[in-house]
């Protein structure tokens, strides 16, 4: 297993991902799973002009001070430290990448790191990518943009994840993709085209800290089609970003403050804004040290190794109106008499019609769905031993929901000839 990191805002250290590496490794070892190989796609050496921004700001403030010695810099340019250490770094990274020449160099650097990583571990064919902040925007651009020159390094990355390894999952941390796509203008059709061309199931998990003002959910904006093999979900972390945010929120709950809020609604809003301001910067960079981030990532990576039959059963359990009549694990699954089942099909096939019957491509089991005379669908899931692990049905009002879900399952997981 390979895990590849792409960094974001204001990273100046090659070992930026080391804290998260250690946490992921520890979690996997505790679960009895061998740790993966890690590598970081470092490109910060290309972002070499950001220091000029702070220098120019400092020079202009000095000029203002010379013209009016009585003014305070904190009065005319509030939050200078925050601007320089966080906002300017983020804006600097963003606009550096959006410069066509530097953007191409950044993609080339990332492609070189990824190719080297894969070549050093030829026996490993499973890849997971974890990107943070502006790194998520760069990854988004690399995977889906159709505006690059034919020799751009983005195409090398697409080749590597399709031919040399299988990209199993993507994790985006503190991602502003929703905002930056107004500039990049990548359409949902391009994402669906990528998914169809890639052909393999791919899970994308977008992790958002509740106090991170840079991070936004993305799943609804993608508008994936039912036959898409790309699955996207947003996960939220709601811990306090730092002690200051925790203190501000605690003070806001004091009886006197709550009483004042009842009289003056603006008080509550002021404390809410103060808490967010106190935690925003740390919330954006703390993903690398966050135990909740680790749990989400490891749960998904381990889940990627689970059998398709288990994924399918979980999908069916979520269908609106589903009434479950049988739910067992593999050991206690209901044994089925194949001969009796075949006889039933022959005798009652017209009144209890079999409308879906397909195997899963990992050979973990199969799905069968029937319609009775009232057009009420019933679905059953059988494991590789031929025993039934799941059986359920829906009423007429939710019949189309079940049929659509089964069709989506079929598109993603059905075993077909020559499937890779």
N, C-alpha and C positions, 0 to 999 in steps of 0.2 A: 504494500500500500504506500502511495506517495501523497504527501500533502505539500502544496505549493502556496506560498503567501505573496500577496501583492500589497504593498504598503500605501498609506495615504498621506494625510497632512503632516508636514513639518518633521518627517522622519530623517534623522541625520546619522543613524547607526545601522550598520549592516545587520546586526543581530536584533533588530527591532521586534521580531516575533518570538524571541527566546522565552519570555514568560508564558506565553500561550502554548508553546511547544511543550514545556515541562508539565503544564497542567493537563494537556491532552494525553500526554504519555502516561502520567500517573493514573488518570481515570481509566484508560484502556487496560493498564496492567491490573488494576483492581478488579476489572471485569474478566480477567484471564485472557485478554487478547494481546497478541504481540504488537508492540508499538510500531508506527509507520516510520518511513524516512521523511525528513523535513528539508525544505529548501526555500529561501526567500528571494523573490525577484526584486532586487534592489535597483532603483533608478534615481535616487536622490542626488547623485553626483551630477546629473544633467540639470537639476534645478539650481543653478549657480548664480542667479541674478537677484534672488529675493532680498539679500542684504542691502541692496541699493535702495529698496523701498524705505526701510527704516532710516537710512542715512539721509535721504531726501526730506523725510518728515522732520527729522531732528534739525536739519539746516533751516527749514522754513520756520520752525518754532523759535529757533535762536534769532532769526531775523525779526520776527514779531516781537520778541523780548527786547531787542535792541531799539526798535522803534517806539516801544512803550514799556519802559522798565518796571512800571507799577503793576503790570498784569501778571497773573499766575498761569503757568502752562496748564495746570489742572482745570482752570476755569474755561480756557478757550479751546482746549482739546482733551476732553474728559476721557478717562479709561485708556490712556496711552499704552500702558503695559499690556492690557488685554488686546488692544488693537494690534500691537506689534507681535505679541507672542502667539496669538491664535488667529484673529481675523486676517491679518496681513499674510500670514503663512498659508492659510487656506486659499485665499484669493490668488496669492502668488503661484501656488501649485496648480490651481485650476487654469489660470490664464497661460501659464507656461505650457501645459499640455495642449491647450486649444490652439497654440501657435503651431501651424502645420509642420514646420521643420523640426521643432523640438518634440512635438508629439510623435513624429515618426521615429526619432531617436529613442524615445522612451519605450515605444512598442518594440523596437529592435533590441533594446537592452533586456526587456522582459522575455522576449522570444529566445534570446541567447541563454538566459538563465534556465528557462524551462527545458530547452533542448539538451543542455549540459546535464541537468538533473535526470532526465529520462535516460540518456546514454549511460550514465553512471550506474543505473539500476535496471538493466535490460530485462531482468526476470520479473519485475513488477509491472503489472498492466492496469492497476486501478489507481486513478488520480482524483484527488479532491482539491479544489481551489478555495482559499480563504482570502478575501480582499477587504480592505478597510478604507472608508472615506473616499478620497479622490481615486484611490485604487479601484473602487467598485465601478466608477464612471469609466475608467480606462478599460477595465475588463468588459463592460457593457459595449463600449465602442469596438473593441477587438473582436468580440463574438458576432456582432450584428450589423455593423456599419457596412454600407455598400458604396462608400465614397472614396475608398483608398485606391492608390495607384496599384497596378498589377503586381509590382515587386515589393509591396509593403509587407513588413514583418508580421502583420496580423494574419496573413494567409498561411504563414509558416506555423503559427500557433494553432490555427484551425486544422491544419494537416496533422500536427502532432497529436491533438486530442481526438482525432477521428481515426488515424491509422496506426499510431505508435502505442497509444494507451487508450483506455476508456475513461472519459471524464464522467465520474459517477455522481458527483454533487458539487454545488457551488454554495458558498456562504458569503454573504455581504454584510459587513458590520458598519453601522453608522453611515448609511449610504444616502447621498443626495441625488441619486439617479433620476428621481421624479422631477427635480428642478433642472438638472443639466440636460435632460432630454429635450427641453424646450429649445436648446441650442443645437444639440446633435440631431434632433428630429428623426429618430429611429422609429419606424412605424410598427404596429403590432404584426403586420403581414411579414415583415422581415424576420421577426422573432419566430413566427410560425414556420417560415421557410427554413430557418436554421434547424428547428426541431425536426422537421420532416427529413431534411438532408442528413442530420446527425444519426437518426434511426434508432438510437439506444435511449432507454429511459434515463432521464436526467432530473435530479431533485435540486431545486434552488430554494435556500432558506435565507430570508432577509431579516437580520437581527437588529432591533431598534431599542435603544435605551430611552425610557420615557422622558428624561431630561435633556436629551441630545437634540439640539435645535437644528442640526445638520441632517439628521436621519428622518426618512419618511417611508411609509409602506409603499409597495409597488404592485402587489398581486392583481388588484383590480384594473390597473392601467394597462396591463399586458394583453388582456382580452384573448387568452389562449383558446384555440378551438378544441372541441371534444376529442379529436384524434391526435392532439399534440402529445408527444412523449416527454415534454417539459412540464414539470409540476412545480409551482411556485407558492410559497406560503410565507407570511410575515409572522415573526415571533417577537414578543415584547418583553423587555426587562424593566422592572419597576423598582429596583433598589435605589436608595439615596446615593447620589454621585459622590458626595464627600460630607465631612462633618459639618461644614458651614450650611449646606443645603438642609441637612437633618435638623440643625439648630433652628434655622428660619422656619421650617415647617412645624417644629415643636412649639415655638413661640406663637405661631399663628393659631394654635389650639388652646392657648391660655384662655381662661374664662373671660378675663377683661377684654382681650383682643376679639374674642367671638362676640361679646356683647357690643363692642364698637362696630364690628362688621355688620351686625344686625341693624344698627342705626345708620351706618354709612357703608353701603355696599362696596365703595371704592377701596376701603381698608383691606378687605379680603383679596381683592384683585391685586393690590399693591404687594401684599405678602406672597401671593402666588408668583408674581413676576420676579420678586426678589429671590425666591427660592430657585426658580429656573435660572436666573442670572448667576446665582452662586454655584450652581451645579453643572451648567451647560458645557464648559470647557472640559472638566474632568469626565463628564459623562461621555464625551466624544472620544476620549483617548483611553478610557478604562476597560474597553472590551478585551484588551490584551491580558488583563489581570483578573477578569471576572469569572467566578465559578459558574454563574448561570450561562454565560457564553459557552463555556466548556461543555456543560451538560447538554445544551442544545446541539452543539456540534457532534459530540460523541454519540448521543442518542441517534442522530440521523445517520452517522457513518455506520454504526452497528446495525441500524435498521436497513441500510442498503444491502447488508449481508443476509437479511432474513428472506425466507422463501416467499415466492409470489403468492402462494395460497393464503398466507397470513395477511399480506397487504390487501388482497382481494376481499377477504372476509371483513377487514376493517372498513373498506370502502362501502360494502353492502350494508354494514351496520348503521352507516350514516344516511342511508337513503330515507327521505321523508316517508312516514307511514309504514316503515318496515316492521312487520311482526315476525319475530324470530321463534321458530318452533323447534330448532335444534342448534346447539352451539357446543362443540366439544373440541378438546385438543387432539393431537394425533394419536396419543396412546388410548384414549377412551372413545375414539370416533366410532360411529355406528356401522357395524359390518353390514355389507350389502350382498344379497344373493344376485349375482349377475344374470343367471338364467331367469329368475323371476322378473328381474327388471326388463329383460328383453321380451319376455312373454307379455308383460304389461304394455310395452310399446306396440306390439303387434295387435293386441286385442283392443286397446283403448286409444290408439294413436290419433284417431279422428276427433275424439271428444276431450282428450287430454294431450294436446299437441306439443311435441318437442320442437321448440323454435330456436334454441341455441344449444350447442354441444361442442365444446372445444377444449383442448389441452393447453396448459401454460407452458411457455417455452423453456422454463427451467425444470420441467418434468416433476414439479411438486404436486400437481393435481390437475383437476379439470372443473369446468363449470357447465351445468345443464340448467336450462330454463324452459318451463312449460306454460302454456296458456290453456285454461279450461274453457268450457262453452261460454262462460260469461266474460271471456277475455281478461280474466284476472291472472297476472303472471306470478309464478312461483319459481324460486331459484334455489339450486342446491350446489354445494361445493364438495367435491370428493378429493381425498388425498391420493398419493401415489400408490397406496395399497388398495385403492378402490373403495375405501370406507368413507362414509359421509361425515363431514365435520361441521357443516352449516346447512340449514334449511330455513327459508323464510318466504313471506309473501307480502304483497301490498294490496290495498283495495283499488277500485277503478279510478278514484280521484288521483292516486299517485302512480298509476300504471306506467305512464310515460316517463316519470322520473326514474323508475327502476329500469325500464328499457334503455333509456339514455345512458345510465350508469353502466349497464352491462355492455352496451356498445363501446363505451370508452374503455372499459376493461379489456374488451376484445381487441381493440386497436393497439393497446399498450402491451398486452401480455400473451396474446394467442400464439401458439406454436405454429409456425409455417415452414414450408420447405425452403431450405437454403438461408434461413434466418441466422445472422451472425451472432 
